[in-house]
Amino acid sequence: MNPMNKKSALVVFSGGQDSTTCLFWAKRQFREVEALTFTYGQRHVKEVQVAKDIAAKAGVTWHHMDVSFIGSLGRNALTDNSITMDQKKPSDGPPNTFVPGRNLFFLSVAAVFAREHGINHLVTGVSQTDFSGYPDCRDAFIKSLNVTLNLGMDEQFVIHTPLMWIDKEQTWELADELGVLELVRNETLTCYNGIVGDGCGHCPACTLRREGLSRYLARRK
Ligand code: ZN
């Protein structure tokens, strides 16, 4: 299908590097783009303001929904300050920054929301390449959920995952191609310690982001 025939899309939008890149990707692909940001009990509510500001800059309609019950269902380091974050993926399962059900809930809620707004394209920034041990970032899960949503609501949703098969270095490259490298670098919030832009520099999210950026910048020269 010619992308220009596609009407509108809803981006699951956290204000981080990945979903911001996806937001601008979606603006290229779809005539109308809306963004949906979730509060899920994350440590840094600043994320929500960051997302709102970026959406305004991107000129897309921004929505916010509080689904904090997700964070309180199980214990994890992203929503519970008393847990020290795993710096690496343990050998026996996902790291404790994994919020069980997060993408399942996010995309399911997003689909219901999109349906109410007459939107059938959903965009999410999950990536299997850098999936950090999160099972709900894998392609098989997304495809399976896509089928389930269509069956469950008798709709034809299409979940787009522009970052699924690219790593952080290529995600920076994509942001550059979309003309938003500096915006993504300076204004997004990926850091688990809640610091915008280059972040704290040492949490797992910052490490992944920084290493990808330095590889990309070295290659771009
Ligand atoms: Zn950090």
Boltz pocket constraint, residues with backbone or C-beta under 6 A from the ligand:
constraints:
  - pocket:
      binder: B
      contacts: [[A, 190], [A, 191], [A, 192], [A, 193], [A, 194], [A, 198], [A, 199], [A, 200], [A, 201], [A, 202], [A, 203], [A, 204], [A, 205], [A, 206], [A, 207]]
      max_distance: 6.0
